[in-house]
């Protein structure tokens, strides 16, 4: 189905669902609704969104836009169990706040340090017409030399759109290895003890810093680069780049991994007790409201979120 048609159908379903929740329809509205719902695809979509909406007590408590939540969650492809996990997870979401600025480096050979603060994202336009989106709490340096284009990623996450230029290779260098673009769109994340690479479009070549054999990743593949080891290729998550829109999507994800993805948006130091670290969580989290999202999780996951000064601890209930 054409993406615009699918989006329009989703919008219609959300509007009908909200109208049904507001109260009874009059006779004319009932006829219009019956006609609309006679299409099996529309009926299936309405049922799916209705199941999601019934689990949205927490987002309502947070004052979030349920219509926007439904659209985002369904568009992201979060499966039915995302909303129906009871003690295993929660669905939280939106609004989508994109704190993005554009900056351009005008001359080849320019070197610049790029940083984003806690809770801030930034999109950067380079002189070669490439662009990069930096996640919160990211630090990088750009070197646009006449014969090569290099980005040194010290910490955080980058989503890179590379403009073609066969005479000047484009490489992202990290503490554990280098990623050379063989195409256009890829993502690099520097963690405490590893580097993750995900290819959205075309290919990249990953060269470990310890001298191991290079690995070529194609679109739809990702891997983890560790100290002296290269992980197995695995599929890219369908929601891999949702963070650029201001949300993090967890789908049966460990709680400690969810917290790791929220850390760049939290000024509090946060710890997760090992007893609850492996709890599975599903949902769509607003990156600009991470503390409120975690607090809301307490009503559906067997955890307690404790705030003490500038420190937040997640412990068993």
C-alpha positions in Angstrom: 0.0 0.0 0.0 1.2 3.5 -0.8 2.6 5.2 2.3 0.4 8.2 2.0 -2.7 6.0 1.7 -1.7 4.0 4.8 -1.1 7.2 6.8 -4.5 8.6 5.8 -6.2 5.4 6.8 -4.4 5.4 10.1 -5.5 9.0 10.7 -9.1 8.2 9.9 -9.0 5.2 12.3 -7.6 7.4 15.1 -10.2 10.1 14.6 -13.0 7.5 14.7 -11.6 5.9 17.8 -11.3 9.2 19.6 -14.9 10.2 18.6 -16.2 6.9 19.9 -14.4 7.5 23.2 -15.9 10.9 23.5 -19.5 9.6 23.6 -22.4 8.3 21.5 -22.6 9.0 17.8 -25.7 10.6 16.3 -27.6 8.7 13.6 -25.8 10.3 10.8 -22.4 9.6 12.3 -23.4 6.0 13.0 -24.2 5.5 9.3 -20.9 7.1 8.3 -19.0 5.0 10.8 -20.7 1.8 9.6 -19.8 2.6 6.0 -16.2 3.3 6.9 -15.8 0.2 9.0 -17.3 -2.1 6.4 -13.8 -2.3 4.8 -12.1 -5.3 6.5 -8.7 -3.6 6.5 -10.2 -0.5 8.2 -12.0 -2.7 10.8 -8.7 -4.6 11.5 -6.8 -1.3 12.0 -9.5 0.1 14.3 -9.4 -3.1 16.4 -5.6 -2.9 16.7 -5.6 0.7 17.7 -8.5 0.1 20.1 -6.5 -2.6 21.9 -3.6 -0.1 22.2 -5.8 2.7 23.5 -7.2 0.5 26.3 -3.6 0.3 27.7 -3.1 4.0 27.7 -4.0 4.9 31.3 -0.4 5.8 32.0 0.1 8.2 29.0 -3.3 9.8 29.9 -1.9 10.4 33.4 1.1 12.1 31.8 -1.1 14.4 29.9 0.1 13.1 26.5 -1.8 13.3 23.2 -3.4 9.9 22.8 -4.1 10.5 19.1 -0.5 11.3 18.4 0.6 8.3 20.5 -1.6 5.9 18.5 -0.3 7.2 15.2 3.3 6.9 16.3 3.0 3.5 17.9 1.2 2.0 14.9 3.5 3.6 12.4 6.6 2.3 14.3 5.2 -1.2 14.0 5.1 -2.0 17.7 3.4 -5.3 17.9 0.2 -6.0 19.7 2.0 -7.4 22.7 3.7 -4.1 23.2 0.5 -2.8 24.7 -0.7 -6.0 26.4 2.2 -7.1 28.5 0.8 -6.3 31.9 3.6 -6.6 34.4 6.1 -7.1 31.6 6.0 -3.7 30.0 4.3 -0.4 29.2 3.4 1.8 26.3 4.5 5.4 26.8 4.9 8.0 24.2 5.1 11.4 22.6 5.0 14.4 22.1 7.8 14.4 19.6 10.1 17.3 20.4 12.9 17.7 17.9 15.5 20.1 19.3 17.5 20.4 16.1 19.7 23.1 14.7 21.6 23.3 11.4 25.2 24.3 11.1 27.4 24.3 8.0 31.2 24.0 7.6 31.9 26.1 4.6 35.5 25.3 3.5 37.2 21.9 2.8 39.9 21.5 5.5 37.7 23.0 8.3 38.0 21.1 11.6 35.4 21.5 14.2 34.4 19.9 17.5 30.7 19.1 17.7 28.9 18.4 21.0 25.4 18.1 22.2 24.3 18.6 25.8 22.1 16.3 27.8 18.7 16.2 26.3 19.6 17.9 23.0 19.9 16.7 19.4 21.5 18.5 16.6 21.6 18.1 12.8 24.7 19.3 11.1 25.1 20.2 7.4 28.6 19.6 6.0 30.3 21.5 3.2 30.2 18.4 1.0 26.4 18.2 1.3 26.6 15.3 3.7 24.7 15.7 7.0 24.8 14.2 10.4 22.3 14.0 13.3 23.9 13.8 16.7 22.1 12.2 19.6 22.1 13.9 23.0 25.4 13.8 25.0 27.5 13.2 21.9 31.0 14.4 21.1 32.6 14.3 17.7 35.2 16.2 15.5 34.9 16.8 11.8 37.9 17.0 9.5 37.0 18.0 5.9 40.3 17.6 4.1 40.9 17.9 0.4 41.5 14.2 0.0 39.4 12.6 2.7 36.4 13.2 5.0 36.8 12.1 8.6 34.5 12.2 11.6 36.0 11.3 15.0 33.2 10.0 17.3 34.4 10.1 20.9 31.0 9.4 22.6 27.4 9.1 21.8 25.6 8.4 18.5 25.6 9.7 15.0 23.2 9.1 12.0 25.1 10.0 8.9 23.8 10.8 5.4 26.9 10.7 3.1 27.0 12.7 -0.1 28.7 10.9 -3.0 32.4 11.9 -3.7 34.6 9.1 -5.0 37.7 11.2 -4.7 37.2 11.7 -0.9 36.3 8.7 1.2 34.0 9.3 4.2 35.0 7.6 7.4 33.7 7.6 11.0 36.6 6.7 13.4 36.0 5.4 16.9 38.1 4.1 19.8 37.5 0.5 18.6 37.7 0.9 14.8 36.7 2.8 11.7 33.6 2.7 9.6 34.1 3.7 5.9 31.0 4.6 3.9 30.4 2.6 0.7 27.0 4.2 0.3 24.8 6.7 2.0 23.1 6.2 5.4 24.4 4.5 8.5 24.5 4.9 12.3 27.4 4.6 14.7 27.0 4.4 18.5 29.9 4.5 21.0 29.1 2.7 24.2 31.3 2.3 27.3 32.9 -1.0 26.1 31.7 -1.4 22.5 30.7 0.3 19.3 27.5 -0.5 17.4 27.1 0.1 13.6 23.8 -0.1 11.8 23.4 0.4 8.0 20.2 1.9 6.8 21.0 2.3 3.1 23.8 0.8 0.9 26.9 -0.5 2.6 29.8 0.3 5.0 33.2 -1.3 5.7 34.1 -1.9 9.4 37.8 -2.0 10.2 38.7 -3.1 13.8 41.4 -1.0 15.4 43.2 -4.1 16.5 44.0 -5.0 12.9 41.4 -7.8 12.4 39.8 -8.5 9.1 37.4 -5.8 7.8 33.7 -6.6 7.6 31.3 -5.3 5.0 27.8 -4.5 6.3 24.9 -4.1 3.9 21.6 -2.2 4.3 19.5 -3.8 7.1 22.4 -5.2 9.0 24.1 -4.2 12.2 26.9 -5.5 14.5 28.6 -4.8 17.7 32.4 -4.1 17.7 34.1 -5.0 21.1 37.6 -5.1 22.5 39.3 -7.5 20.1 36.1 -9.0 18.8 33.5 -8.5 16.1 30.0 -9.6 16.9 27.6 -11.4 14.5 25.6 -9.5 11.9 22.0 -9.2 13.0 19.0 -7.4 11.5 18.6 -3.7 12.0 15.7 -2.9 14.2 12.7 -1.4 12.4 12.8 1.5 14.9 16.6 2.0 14.7 16.5 5.7 14.0 13.3 6.7 15.8 15.4 8.7 18.3 15.9 11.4 15.6 12.2 12.1 16.0 12.3 12.3 19.7 11.2 8.9 20.8 12.8 5.6 21.8 10.9 2.4 20.9 11.4 -0.6 23.1 10.0 -3.9 21.9 10.4 -6.7 24.6 13.7 -5.0 25.5 15.7 -5.5 28.8 15.1 -2.7 31.3 18.8 -1.9 31.6 19.0 -1.4 27.8 16.0 0.9 27.9 17.7 3.0 30.6 20.9 3.1 28.6 19.0 4.7 25.7 17.4 7.2 28.0 20.6 8.2 29.8 21.6 10.9 27.2 18.4 12.7 28.1 18.7 12.5 31.9 20.8 14.8 34.1 20.3 12.5 37.0 22.9 9.7 37.6 20.8 6.6 37.2 21.4 3.0 38.4 19.5 -0.2 37.7 19.5 -2.9 40.4 20.7 -6.2 38.9 17.6 -7.9 40.2 15.3 -6.0 37.8 17.8 -5.3 35.0 16.5 -8.2 32.9 12.8 -7.3 33.1 11.3 -7.0 29.6 9.8 -3.7 28.6 7.9 -2.6 25.6 6.7 0.8 24.7 7.3 4.1 23.0 9.2 6.5 25.3 9.3 10.3 25.0 13.0 11.2 25.1 12.2 14.7 26.4 10.4 13.2 29.4 12.5 10.3 30.5 12.0 10.6 34.3 8.2 10.9 34.0 8.2 7.8 31.7 10.3 5.8 34.2 8.0 6.9 37.0 5.0 5.8 35.1 6.5 2.4 34.5 6.1 1.7 38.2 2.4 1.0 37.8 2.9 -1.8 35.3 6.4 -3.2 35.9 7.5 -4.7 39.3 10.0 -1.9 40.0 10.4 1.2 42.3 11.9 4.4 41.0 13.6 6.3 43.8 14.8 9.9 43.4 17.4 11.2 45.9 18.9 14.5 45.0 20.6 14.2 41.6 20.5 10.4 41.7 17.7 8.1 40.5 17.7 4.4 41.4 15.5 1.6 39.9 15.1 -1.2 42.4 12.7 -4.1 43.1 9.4 -3.2 44.5 
